[in-house]
Amino acid sequence: MFQRLLKIRYLAVVIVILAVLHALAFLAMGTKDAFRGYKHLIFEDEGSRPGLELLHSLDFLFVSLVLIVLALGIARLFLLEPGSGQIAHLPEWLRIESISELKVLLWETILTSLLIIGLSDITEGILERLDWSVLLTPAAILILALSLFFMKK
């Protein structure tokens, strides 16, 4: 019975594949926005804001990075054998041993992504219309950062 349940862990392969596909999609969207931003920067189109387009491109690229970290972490935890020699070849940041360590790694990656997204939201708000909703992302960043700080203590 227990051996049958262990085979369920291979559902993690589906999760890893989908996370990688999502990461590739966000990578493609970020690359498209970056090229559009560079095109506007080089040809100096009237009314365009290449800086904002490049910041939005960075948003997509960081979301892609979060999904890659998620996929690699799940693959490491569920698909590699704990005592295998494959673990020694992994980078130091991927030598996680539990879901809790993966959670902290993802938490830190998401915080970094939210900083970039918040920067682009604030910049866009300053250039267009600044209202109270622009402060939601920085407030979320503060709450998540404090939560991570207290969790690590």
C-alpha positions as CSV (number, residue, x, y, z in Angstrom):
1,M,0.0,0.0,0.0
2,F,2.7,2.4,1.0
3,Q,4.6,1.7,-2.3
4,R,1.5,2.7,-4.2
5,L,1.3,5.9,-2.4
6,L,4.9,6.7,-3.1
7,K,4.2,6.5,-6.8
8,I,1.8,9.5,-6.4
9,R,4.9,11.6,-5.9
10,Y,5.5,11.4,-9.6
11,L,2.5,13.8,-10.0
12,A,5.2,16.3,-9.1
13,V,6.5,15.8,-12.6
14,V,3.3,17.3,-13.9
15,I,3.6,20.3,-11.6
16,V,7.3,20.8,-12.6
17,I,6.5,20.6,-16.3
18,L,3.6,23.1,-16.0
19,A,5.7,25.5,-13.8
20,V,8.5,25.4,-16.4
21,L,6.0,26.0,-19.3
22,H,4.5,28.9,-17.3
23,A,8.0,30.3,-16.7
24,L,8.7,30.1,-20.4
25,A,5.5,31.9,-21.2
26,F,6.4,34.7,-18.8
27,L,9.9,34.8,-20.2
28,A,8.5,35.2,-23.7
29,M,6.1,38.0,-22.6
30,G,9.0,39.8,-20.8
31,T,11.2,39.5,-23.8
32,K,8.5,40.9,-26.1
33,D,8.0,43.9,-23.8
34,A,11.7,44.4,-23.6
35,F,12.1,44.5,-27.3
36,R,9.2,46.9,-27.6
37,G,10.8,49.1,-25.0
38,Y,14.1,49.1,-26.7
39,K,12.4,49.8,-30.0
40,H,10.7,52.9,-28.5
41,L,14.0,53.9,-26.9
42,I,16.0,53.7,-30.1
43,F,13.4,55.3,-32.5
44,E,12.1,57.8,-29.9
45,D,8.4,57.4,-30.6
46,E,6.2,60.3,-29.4
47,G,4.0,59.4,-26.4
48,S,5.9,56.2,-25.6
49,R,7.5,55.4,-22.3
50,P,10.3,52.9,-22.8
51,G,11.3,53.0,-19.2
52,L,7.9,51.7,-18.1
53,E,7.9,49.1,-20.7
54,L,11.3,47.9,-19.6
55,L,10.1,47.8,-15.9
56,H,7.0,45.8,-16.9
57,S,9.4,43.5,-18.8
58,L,11.4,43.1,-15.6
59,D,8.1,42.2,-13.8
60,F,7.5,39.3,-16.2
61,L,11.1,38.1,-16.0
62,F,11.0,38.0,-12.2
63,V,7.7,36.1,-12.2
64,S,9.4,33.7,-14.6
65,L,12.3,33.4,-12.1
66,V,9.9,32.6,-9.3
67,L,8.3,29.8,-11.3
68,I,11.7,28.4,-12.2
69,V,12.7,28.3,-8.5
70,L,9.4,26.7,-7.7
71,A,9.8,24.0,-10.4
72,L,13.4,23.3,-9.3
73,G,12.5,23.1,-5.7
74,I,9.6,20.7,-6.2
75,A,11.8,18.6,-8.5
76,R,14.5,18.5,-5.8
77,L,12.2,17.6,-3.0
78,F,10.0,15.0,-4.7
79,L,12.0,13.6,-7.5
80,L,15.6,13.2,-6.3
81,E,16.5,10.5,-3.8
82,P,17.8,11.9,-0.5
83,G,21.0,9.9,-0.4
84,S,21.9,10.2,-4.1
85,G,25.1,11.7,-5.4
86,Q,23.0,14.1,-7.6
87,I,22.5,16.5,-4.7
88,A,26.2,17.2,-4.5
89,H,26.1,18.7,-8.1
90,L,23.3,21.1,-7.2
91,P,24.0,24.8,-6.5
92,E,24.1,25.7,-2.9
93,W,20.7,27.6,-2.9
94,L,19.0,24.5,-4.3
95,R,20.2,22.1,-1.6
96,I,16.9,22.3,0.3
97,E,15.8,19.5,2.5
98,S,12.2,20.4,3.4
99,I,9.0,22.2,2.2
100,S,9.8,24.8,4.8
101,E,13.1,25.6,3.3
102,L,11.5,25.8,-0.2
103,K,8.8,28.1,1.3
104,V,11.4,30.5,2.6
105,L,13.3,30.4,-0.7
106,L,10.1,31.2,-2.6
107,W,9.1,33.8,-0.1
108,E,12.4,35.7,-0.6
109,T,12.1,35.4,-4.4
110,I,8.6,36.6,-4.4
111,L,9.6,39.6,-2.2
112,T,12.2,40.5,-4.7
113,S,9.7,40.3,-7.5
114,L,7.2,42.4,-5.6
115,L,9.8,45.1,-5.1
116,I,10.3,45.3,-8.9
117,I,6.5,45.2,-9.5
118,G,6.0,47.9,-6.8
119,L,8.7,50.1,-8.4
120,S,7.0,49.9,-11.8
121,D,3.5,50.6,-10.2
122,I,4.8,53.6,-8.3
123,T,6.7,55.0,-11.4
124,E,3.6,54.5,-13.5
125,G,1.4,56.2,-10.8
126,I,3.8,59.2,-10.6
127,L,3.7,59.6,-14.4
128,E,0.0,59.1,-14.8
129,R,-2.3,59.4,-11.8
130,L,-1.1,58.7,-8.3
131,D,-3.8,57.5,-5.9
132,W,-4.0,55.4,-2.7
133,S,-4.1,52.0,-4.6
134,V,-0.5,52.5,-5.6
135,L,0.5,52.0,-2.0
136,L,-1.1,48.5,-1.8
137,T,2.0,46.8,-3.2
138,P,4.5,48.5,-0.9
139,A,2.2,47.7,2.1
140,A,2.1,44.0,1.0
141,I,5.9,44.0,0.7
142,L,6.3,45.5,4.2
143,I,3.9,42.9,5.7
144,L,5.6,40.0,3.9
145,A,9.1,41.2,4.8
146,L,8.1,41.6,8.5
147,S,6.5,38.1,8.4
148,L,9.6,36.6,6.9
149,F,11.8,38.4,9.5
150,F,9.8,37.1,12.4
151,M,9.5,33.6,11.0
152,K,13.2,33.3,10.7
153,K,13.8,34.4,14.3
